[in-house]
Each structure stands twice: as structure tokens, then as C-alpha cells.
Amino acid sequence: MRRHTQARIGLGRAGCGLPTRHRLELQAAHAAARDAVHSPFDPDTVAAALTGMPSVRVRSAAPDRLAYLQRPDLGRRLHPTDRAHLPAGEWDVVFVVADGLSSRAVHEHAAAVVRATVSLLPADFRVAPVVLAEQARVALGDDIAWAMDAAMVVVLVGERPGMSAADSLGAYLTYRPRPGITTDADRNCLSNIRPPLGLTYEGAAGKLAALLGRARELGLTGVGLKDESDHEHVIGRLP
């Protein structure tokens, strides 16, 4: 079983505690998780990886990382002076790359997921410039989509690091979000995008493109929209 998971199972014991090696590994994993949470977001890295796709940069209302961690509500609201940076238009979808709780996950995976997803969308899909959001939580996408008059928003966000993964990316799709009103039940979520040990870029893009198409057709996301895409070749090769 240990060959097929990064979870800490079957570690054995030394007296009443863990063997020294496993205890040190746990402490190192905890340090990596803390580093991931506090590592600064570098929008230049993501913009360069988007290879020519237009992008704009915004901040949440959280003035710094400490406020972001202590006041989740600030991370859900757009900074008032940054609203003017967002190009309004009749967009079908806007992709928001948000640092969340792991900028490492965003730096390593977000641009590849955006590129792969856009390549699978129908030609008539009007895709807005990618929004790079700092000190951002998932619901910040609602404010961004509302300001841009985008029908749908896909927020790619660094997930909370665990003891076995500090680079996991999540994707949240919402149809016609309304700031302060939309709830998590109105969203579809893909989690653990982190090849080769999690969801692959191609697998995530295929699911997102299928969900975007169905969401536009049905006019909804969340509990009323089911993932009916092909699950083959979604998970990377296990160790």
C-alpha cells in the first residue's frame, strides 16, 4: 500500500514513538508546508509561462500575508483601486490564477492548466485575459467575474499544503457568480492537480473544458452539474 500513496502509513514505531527517520521526515514536511503558505507570489513567473496569453494583475483587499491569513474575508474582495484594471466585455469565461495558500502550486502548474484548457474550448468561446490575483481566495473570482461581466470564472488556486503535498493546485468553476451571494454549493471543484502524483494537466483540462461546455449549455454549475467526462488517463503514474 505504501507504494501507491504518499500518505504516512505503516511507519512502525520505536518504543512509544515514531522511528527517528520518520519523525524527521514529518518535521521536514511540516516545514515545507509552512514555507508554501508564506512563499510570495510571483506573477511574472506565471505571466511568462502563459506564453503570449494576455494577462492583468490585481490584488485582494488583504494588504499583506498576515492579514490574508487572519482575515479570510479580505481575500475574497477585490482591492478597490484594482477594479479599473479589469477589461469589461461579454466574456464567456475568465481564468483567475490565485496564489491561495500555496504559491508554489500556482507557479508550477497553473499556466499549463490554463493553456491546456483553452486549447480544448470551442472556437466561439470568448476567453478573457487571464487575471493574476495576489492574496486571493476562491471567492475573489466572483468579484472579478462580476466586474468583467464574464459568464463563468475558473479560479486556479494553491491548495492548503498537507503533510505529504505542498504543491497541489485546485480549480473552481462558477457560473454567473454574484459577490457575497454565491456559495460553495454553486461551484464545481477539481483538486490535487499535481502530476505525476495527482491529476494531470491533460486530465484537468479535459474535465474543465467539458464542465465549461455543459455549464454554458445548462446555465448552472455546482451541485446541479455533474462531471460526466472520460476518467481515462486522468491520474498520473503512481510511484
C-alpha positions as CSV (number, residue, x, y, z in Angstrom):
1,M,0.0,0.0,0.0
2,R,2.9,2.4,0.7
3,R,4.0,2.1,-2.9
4,H,0.7,3.7,-4.0
5,T,0.3,6.7,-1.7
6,Q,2.4,9.5,-0.2
7,A,0.3,9.2,3.0
8,R,2.2,8.3,6.1
9,I,1.1,4.8,6.8
10,G,2.8,1.7,8.2
11,L,5.7,3.8,9.7
12,G,6.4,1.4,12.6
13,R,7.4,2.6,16.0
14,A,10.4,3.0,18.3
15,G,9.1,2.4,21.8
16,C,6.1,4.7,22.2
17,G,7.0,7.0,19.3
18,L,7.9,7.1,15.7
19,P,11.3,5.9,14.4
20,T,13.7,8.8,14.2
21,R,13.8,8.8,10.4
22,H,10.0,9.1,10.1
23,R,9.9,11.8,12.8
24,L,12.5,13.9,10.9
25,E,10.6,13.4,7.6
26,L,7.4,14.6,9.3
27,Q,9.1,17.7,10.6
28,A,10.6,18.4,7.2
29,A,7.2,18.0,5.6
30,H,5.7,20.4,8.1
31,A,8.4,23.0,7.4
32,A,7.7,22.6,3.7
33,A,4.0,23.2,4.2
34,R,4.7,26.3,6.2
35,D,7.1,27.6,3.6
36,A,4.5,27.1,0.9
37,V,1.9,29.1,2.8
38,H,4.3,32.0,3.3
39,S,6.2,32.0,0.0
40,P,5.5,35.1,-2.0
41,F,3.5,35.0,-5.3
42,D,5.5,35.9,-8.4
43,P,3.0,37.0,-11.1
44,D,5.9,37.5,-13.6
45,T,6.7,33.7,-13.4
46,V,3.1,32.8,-14.3
47,A,2.7,35.5,-17.0
48,A,5.9,34.2,-18.7
49,A,4.6,30.7,-18.6
50,L,1.3,31.7,-20.2
51,T,3.4,32.1,-23.4
52,G,1.8,35.1,-25.0
53,M,-1.7,34.9,-23.5
54,P,-2.8,38.4,-22.3
55,S,-3.0,38.9,-18.5
56,V,-3.8,41.5,-16.0
57,R,-2.8,41.7,-12.3
58,V,-5.0,42.5,-9.3
59,R,-4.8,42.3,-5.5
60,S,-7.4,41.4,-3.0
61,A,-8.3,43.7,-0.1
62,A,-5.8,42.0,2.1
63,P,-2.9,44.4,2.5
64,D,-0.3,41.7,3.4
65,R,0.1,38.0,4.1
66,L,-0.6,38.2,7.8
67,A,-3.9,40.0,7.1
68,Y,-4.7,37.4,4.4
69,L,-4.3,34.6,6.8
70,Q,-6.1,36.2,9.7
71,R,-8.9,37.8,7.7
72,P,-10.2,35.4,5.1
73,D,-13.0,37.9,4.2
74,L,-10.4,40.3,2.8
75,G,-9.0,37.7,0.4
76,R,-12.5,37.3,-1.1
77,R,-12.8,41.0,-2.0
78,L,-11.1,42.9,-4.9
79,H,-8.9,45.8,-4.0
80,P,-11.0,48.9,-4.8
81,T,-8.3,50.5,-6.9
82,D,-7.7,47.4,-9.0
83,R,-11.2,47.1,-10.3
84,A,-10.3,49.6,-13.1
85,H,-7.6,47.2,-14.4
86,L,-10.1,44.6,-15.4
87,P,-11.4,44.8,-19.0
88,A,-15.1,44.6,-19.1
89,G,-16.7,42.7,-22.0
90,E,-19.2,39.9,-22.8
91,W,-16.7,37.2,-21.9
92,D,-17.8,33.5,-21.7
93,V,-15.0,32.7,-19.2
94,V,-12.3,34.3,-17.3
95,F,-9.4,32.3,-15.8
96,V,-8.2,33.6,-12.5
97,V,-4.8,32.4,-11.2
98,A,-4.8,33.0,-7.4
99,D,-1.9,32.4,-5.1
100,G,-4.2,31.0,-2.3
101,L,-2.3,29.0,0.3
102,S,0.5,27.7,-2.0
103,S,2.2,30.0,-4.5
104,R,4.4,27.0,-5.3
105,A,1.5,25.1,-6.7
106,V,0.5,28.1,-8.8
107,H,4.0,28.7,-10.1
108,E,4.5,25.1,-11.1
109,H,1.0,24.1,-12.5
110,A,-1.4,26.9,-13.2
111,A,-0.2,28.2,-16.6
112,A,-0.1,24.7,-18.0
113,V,-3.7,24.0,-17.0
114,V,-4.9,27.3,-18.4
115,R,-3.1,26.7,-21.8
116,A,-4.4,23.1,-22.0
117,T,-7.9,24.0,-21.1
118,V,-8.2,26.9,-23.6
119,S,-6.9,24.7,-26.4
120,L,-9.9,22.4,-25.9
121,L,-12.6,25.1,-25.8
122,P,-14.8,25.6,-28.9
123,A,-13.7,28.4,-31.2
124,D,-16.7,30.6,-30.3
125,F,-15.8,30.7,-26.6
126,R,-14.8,34.3,-25.7
127,V,-11.9,33.9,-23.3
128,A,-11.0,37.0,-21.2
129,P,-7.4,37.9,-20.4
130,V,-6.0,35.8,-17.6
131,V,-6.3,37.5,-14.2
132,L,-3.3,37.1,-11.9
133,A,-4.5,37.7,-8.3
134,E,-2.4,38.2,-5.2
135,Q,-3.5,37.4,-1.6
136,A,-6.6,35.8,-3.2
137,R,-9.1,33.2,-2.1
138,V,-11.6,31.3,-4.3
139,A,-14.5,33.8,-3.9
140,L,-12.3,36.7,-5.2
141,G,-13.2,35.2,-8.6
142,D,-16.8,36.1,-8.1
143,D,-15.9,39.8,-7.7
144,I,-13.6,39.6,-10.7
145,A,-16.1,37.9,-13.0
146,W,-18.8,40.4,-11.9
147,A,-16.6,43.4,-12.7
148,M,-15.7,41.9,-16.1
149,D,-19.2,40.8,-17.0
150,A,-17.9,37.2,-17.5
151,A,-20.5,34.5,-17.6
152,M,-18.1,32.0,-16.0
153,V,-15.0,32.1,-13.9
154,V,-12.4,29.4,-13.3
155,V,-10.2,30.1,-10.3
156,L,-6.9,28.1,-10.2
157,V,-5.7,28.4,-6.6
158,G,-2.9,26.9,-4.5
159,E,-4.5,24.5,-2.1
160,R,-3.7,24.3,1.6
161,P,-0.5,22.3,2.0
162,G,-0.7,19.0,3.7
163,M,2.0,16.7,5.3
164,S,2.5,14.9,2.0
165,A,1.9,17.6,-0.6
166,A,2.8,21.3,-0.7
167,D,2.2,21.9,-4.5
168,S,-1.4,20.9,-5.0
169,L,-3.5,23.1,-7.3
170,G,-7.3,23.4,-7.2
171,A,-9.7,24.6,-9.9
172,Y,-13.1,26.1,-9.1
173,L,-15.7,26.7,-11.8
174,T,-18.6,29.0,-11.2
175,Y,-21.5,30.1,-13.5
176,R,-22.8,33.7,-13.2
177,P,-21.2,34.3,-9.8
178,R,-22.6,37.1,-7.6
179,P,-20.2,38.6,-4.9
180,G,-21.5,37.9,-1.4
181,I,-24.3,35.6,-2.6
182,T,-22.7,32.7,-4.5
183,T,-21.8,29.8,-2.2
184,D,-19.5,26.8,-2.5
185,A,-22.6,24.7,-3.5
186,D,-22.7,26.8,-6.7
187,R,-19.2,25.7,-7.7
188,N,-17.6,22.7,-9.3
189,C,-14.1,21.8,-8.0
190,L,-11.2,19.8,-9.2
191,S,-8.5,19.2,-6.7
192,N,-5.0,17.7,-6.4
193,I,-3.8,18.9,-9.8
194,R,-0.1,18.0,-9.5
195,P,1.3,15.5,-12.0
196,P,2.7,12.9,-11.8
197,L,1.2,12.0,-8.4
198,G,-2.2,13.7,-8.8
199,L,-4.5,14.9,-11.6
200,T,-2.6,15.5,-14.8
201,Y,-2.8,18.8,-16.8
202,E,-4.5,17.0,-19.7
203,G,-6.9,15.3,-17.3
204,A,-7.8,18.5,-15.6
205,A,-8.1,20.4,-18.8
206,G,-10.4,17.8,-20.3
207,K,-12.7,17.9,-17.3
208,L,-12.7,21.7,-17.1
209,A,-13.5,22.0,-20.8
210,A,-16.3,19.5,-20.6
211,L,-17.7,21.3,-17.5
212,L,-17.5,24.7,-19.1
213,G,-19.4,23.4,-22.2
214,R,-22.1,21.9,-20.1
215,A,-22.3,24.9,-17.8
216,R,-22.9,27.2,-20.7
217,E,-25.5,24.9,-22.1
218,L,-27.4,24.4,-18.9
219,G,-26.8,27.8,-17.3
220,L,-25.5,26.5,-14.0
221,T,-22.7,25.0,-12.0
222,G,-22.4,23.4,-8.6
223,V,-24.5,20.5,-7.3
224,G,-26.7,20.6,-10.4
225,L,-23.8,20.0,-12.8
226,K,-22.1,16.5,-12.8
227,D,-18.7,15.6,-14.2
228,E,-19.5,13.1,-17.0
229,S,-16.1,13.4,-18.7
230,D,-14.0,10.4,-19.5
231,H,-11.9,9.4,-16.5
232,E,-9.2,7.6,-18.5
233,H,-5.6,8.9,-18.3
234,V,-6.6,11.4,-15.6
235,I,-4.3,10.3,-12.8
236,G,-0.5,10.3,-13.3
237,R,1.6,7.2,-12.9
238,L,1.8,6.2,-9.2
239,P,5.3,5.6,-7.7
